[in-house]
Amino acid sequence: MKELINTTELPKFLLGDNTDFPDDIFVIHTQYPRFVINLKDDNVEWLEEFETSEKDDLEEATPGLIQEASEFYDREMSRYDS
């Protein structure tokens, strides 16, 4: 049986692209809490299920995670421009 990927070896953020959504810019956050954000409209799709007790912490952390995802994208795009 093939070994599963150890997620601790994945980068914290990955860029995602899909030709069905040509105007969208996806960033995937691979660490807890895992999510995909569309930077076009800051729509976040969580890849985790949360307990009610975690929701306050999540709401507090979300703006910072969105900022980190945006900064990651800007950094990656500046590297392409160089």
N, C-alpha and C positions, 0 to 999 in steps of 0.2 A: 504494500500500500504506500502511496506517495505521502511524504511528510508535509504537513500543513505549514504555511508561512508563519514564522514567528513575528507577530506584529511589532515587537520591540525593535526589530531591525528595519522597519519601514520608516521613511521620513515622517515627520510630524504632519506635514501638508503635502498634498499632491495636486497637480493641475488636472482638470478633466475637460474633455472636449467631446462634442457630439454633433455630427453634421445635421441631425434632425432639429437642432436648436442652434443655428449659426450665430445668433446674436448674444448667446448666453456665455458666461464665463463661470465655470464651476471650480471650486476649490474643495478638496476632500480633506477633512481633519481625521487622522487615523488613530488618534489616542482618545482615551475617555475624556469627555463624552464625544463619541464619534458622530460626525455630521457631514453633510454636503451643503455648501452654501453657493447660491447663484449670486455672484457679485453684481450682476446687472440690476437686481432689485433687492438684494440682501435677504432673499427668501432662504430659510434654513430648513433642511430636512434632517431630522435626528435619526440616527441609526441605532439608537438605544431606547429602551423603555425605562422610564423613571418612576420611582416611588413618589408618593405625594410629599414625603418629607424632604426629598431632594429638589423639588421644584423651586423653592426660594433661592437656594444656592445656584441653581441653573440660571434663573432669571438674572441673578447678580453677575454671573460669569459670562453670560452671552455677549454683551457689548465688547468685552475685552477679546473674546474669541473671534468675533467678527472683525475687529481691528487687526488682530494678528493675521487672519486669513487675507485681509486686504493688503497688509504690508508684505506678506509672502508673495502675493501676486505681483505687486509693484517691483519687488526685488528681482523676481524671475524675469519680468519683462525688461528691466534695465540690463540684465545680463544678455538678453537676446539682442538688445540694441547696441551693445558694445562690440 
